[in-house]
Amino acid sequence: MKVIRRWLQQSIISPLVDLSYIVMSLLFARGFPRWYERLNAWHYRRQAQHYDQSVIGLEGARYAQALEAGLQALAVQPTRILDVNTGTGFVAQRLLVLFPNAKIVATDLSEAMLTHAQHRSPTIEFVRADTARLPFADESFDLVTLHNGPPHLAEMARVLRPGGQMLIAFTSGARLPRLLLRRWLTHAQRFGQLEVGESGDGLWLLLTKDS
Ligand SMILES: C[S@@+](CC[C@H](N)C(=O)[O-])C[C@H]1O[C@@H](n2cnc3c(N)ncnc32)[C@H](O)[C@@H]1O
């Protein structure tokens, strides 16, 4: 049974979810409609307790392979980090290990996911916020990360300092249609210099904001 669930997750659900993130990022570049927020809250309220086991655990090492490859390509030594769409804090925790002296702030729309995340990582500051409307001043961070979520590139770039870096990674991103990816990458290029890589099924994008 677990083998079938893993196959379903890795071959069908994960690529479809990543596809929806890229499409949403192109369609709702200026922010999501209200109904999306309600749907997201409902969905992740049900998922929060089981997310680490039923998604991250089921995917295994594959879950973070693109993220890890992107982290290795980082050039900044960040002291102020923002992880958006943090969910249960998976990336924020990894960043804490890599950059123990940095101030890490992590945001998400879902109260339920944040409660879970805060319980796991008391030293990280978790804030409920929509990535389309981040409650931070311009140029507040050296590094902004997003893993497996719909990117709001303009808003994420706004809070990044010039020369700072934005790392976006998707577990199954390399399996998405090339045409769509090209369109999305062209959109991303407006915000700085891009480096793009694949790792297994995953895709990462590292953007360095123009100085
Ligand atoms: C698939 S989970 C990924 C969580 C985490 N980044 C990880 O890799 O484990 C996506 C998360 O994005 C959050 N999310 C979706 N849309 C959002 C938005 N507009 N603003 C903030 N968070 C959002 C959801 O609440 C959910 O926790």
The ligand as an ORCA input file, in Angstrom:
! r2SCAN-3c Opt
* xyz 0 1
  C       3.410     22.434     -0.303
  S       3.523     23.427      1.151
  C       5.286     23.623      1.221
  C       5.795     23.992      2.581
  C       7.320     24.103      2.720
  N       7.877     25.201      1.953
  C       8.000     22.820      2.381
  O       8.711     22.763      1.379
  O       7.842     21.829      3.115
  C       2.960     25.008      0.560
  C       2.738     26.046      1.651
  O       2.508     27.292      1.004
  C       1.574     28.017      1.777
  N       0.989     29.059      0.924
  C       0.267     28.917     -0.198
  N      -0.046     30.103     -0.733
  C       0.513     31.050      0.087
  C       0.566     32.479      0.051
  N      -0.045     33.183     -0.908
  N       1.224     33.107      1.040
  C       1.842     32.403      2.029
  N       1.837     31.059      2.101
  C       1.173     30.378      1.141
  C       0.589     26.960      2.244
  O      -0.161     27.398      3.358
  C       1.544     25.793      2.549
  O       1.936     25.800      3.886
*
